[in-house]
Amino acid sequence: MLKVLSLMKRKEGMSYDEFRNWALNEHPKLATKIPGMRGYRMNVPLKENPDSPCDAISEMWWDSDEARLAGFGTEEGKAAGADAAAHAASRFHFFAEEKVFIS
């Protein structure tokens, strides 16, 4: 299974509270509609940290990279991607195989 972690930094001029609300309440309404995605989580710090390289980290699980590409190729995937691009100044995608030792 493929896990994609997206590290996001908010756009200039957007407050931390606005970004936090977007990441936890608005964006998931679009992201959870992407076909083929097996799991989705959003992680946002409890308080602002100006020294942090990101303001949120999303986690997405896919059966394969082909499934991820197919999901983001749909209208729902394009809408979620455009929404993220509209709110994040930068996004770094980390592709990984997750190994759970304690759950």
Order of alpha helices (4+ residues) and beta strands (2+ residues): beta-alpha-alpha-beta-beta-alpha-alpha-beta
